[in-house]
């Protein structure tokens, strides 16, 4: 839920613009062609979480899926139902696990057959001291700083991770 105090500090136009910038764009199709001659790796993001909906820095917090997030995972389940799946990996975060369970629920190759292997190296980026705080409020106060925290390769919030550190962590998993 958006903090009502923001309405007394910022105009509705400023709030609407910030929400537009912070909102995820809708993706409707699988992005690539598949070639059965080669192994295929499917990577997908969790569905919308409560923190996503409320524009909160989530990071390592365990924010559950919203109804919209569950519906997004069901759409993914339809797209994944006929795929040959050999192994499943997920972050141990609740939103990622629930998305994976729903996404694989219609897939006869994985339903009840494959364990979801959880690995903490697949967790989202830690935003440290920003976790639980409002992205929307920071966007309205200092858009440049928000963008540095979210998009800079080396900048990190206090007690958080930089993208560079996340890349190293995920690379270690991949290796």
N, C-alpha and C positions, 0 to 999 in steps of 0.2 A: 504494500500500500504506500502511496506517495505521501510524504509528510505534508500535511495541510499548511504548516508554517512557511513552506516555500512560496505559497500564494501571496503571503504578505510581504515577501522579500523581492519577488520576481514577477514580471508580467506573464500573463498566460501565453503570449507569443514566445517569450524566452523559454518557458517550460516546455511548450509544444515542440520547439526547435530542438531542445536538448533530448527530448524523448525520441524524436525522429532520428537523431544521430546515434542514440544508444540502442535503438531497436534492431533486432536481427532481421535480415532480409529473408523472404520466403524462397525456399528452394523446392522445386516441384519434380525434377527429373534426376535420375542417376547421371552423373556427369560424364562418364566415359563409355566407350564401346568395349565389349568384352571379347576376348579371343580364347576359346577353349584349349588352344595349344599351350597356353601359359598359365601358371598358377595365378590366382587373383587374390588380392588382399583388399578387403572391404574395411574402411575406416569410417566410423560415423560418430557424431557428437550426440550427447544426451539430449532428450527433449527438454522443452522449457521447464525450468525449475521455479520454485517460489521466489528465490533470490533474483533470477532473471526477470521475472514478471515485475518485481518491485525495484528493479535497477539497483541491486545491492551487490557489492563486491563479495563474491561467494568463495572462490578459491578452494580451500580445503574444508570449508564448512559443509555439513551434510544437509543440503537443502533438497527437499523432496520434489518430485515432479508435480506440476499443475495438471488440471484436466486437459489443457491444451497440449502439454508435454506428453501425456498418455496418448492423446489422439495422434500426435506426430509420430510416436513410436508405433502405433497401429498402422499408419500409412507406410512406414518403413517395413513393417512385418509383411505387408502385401508385396512390396518390392523384393523382399528377401526370400519369400516362401519357396521359390523353385531353385534357389542357388545351392550349389554343392559346397557345404561348409565342413571343414575338417577340424578346426580348432577355434576356440573362443577365448579372447583375452579382454579384460575390462579393468578399469580402475576399481578400487574397493568402495568408491563413493556411491551412496545409495541411488542417486539420480542416474549414474552410468549403469549400474547393475540392473535397475528396474527397466531402463530403456533397452538393454541387451535382452532381458528376459522376454519383454513384449515383442521386440523385433524378431526374435527367433521362434516365437510361439506358433507360427504357422508353417515353419520349415520342418518337413519330415526328416531331413537329414540330421537335424540337431535336437529336435524336441525330445527331451528326456534322455538323450543319448550322450550329449556332450556337456561336460562340466565347464562352467565359466571360470577360467583361471584368472584369479585376481592378482594384480601386481601394483604396488603403491607407486612405482615409477611412472605409471600411466595417469596418476592424479592430475587434476588441473593445476595451473600455476598457483602458487601460494602468494596471496596479496598481503601477507603479514598483518601489520596493524590496521590495514584498510579493510580486512575481512569483516563483514557485517555492517560496513558503512555504506552510505548512499553514493552511487556513481552519479546519480542525477544531481545531487547537491554539489558534488565536486565539479561536475560539468558546468553548472551555473556559476560557481565561484571562480573556477580557474580551468577553462577548457584546455589550455596548453599543458598544464600539469597533468590533467586527466589523461590526455593523449600520450604524454611521456610515460606515465605509469603503464598504460595499456599496450602501447605499440613500440616503445623504445626497446632495442635489443639488450641494452646493458643497464638501464635505469630500473630500480626496484623500490618498492615501498619498504619502509622500516620493517625489519624482520621477515621480509618476503623474498621472492625469487625474481631474478631477471629472466627474460626470455632466453638469454644465453644459457643460464643454468637449467632451465626447463629442457632446452634442446639437448644438453649434455646428459641429463637424466633419462630422457626418452631414447636417446641414441644408445645409451648403455643397455636399456631394455632390448632394443632392436638388435644390437650386436649379440 
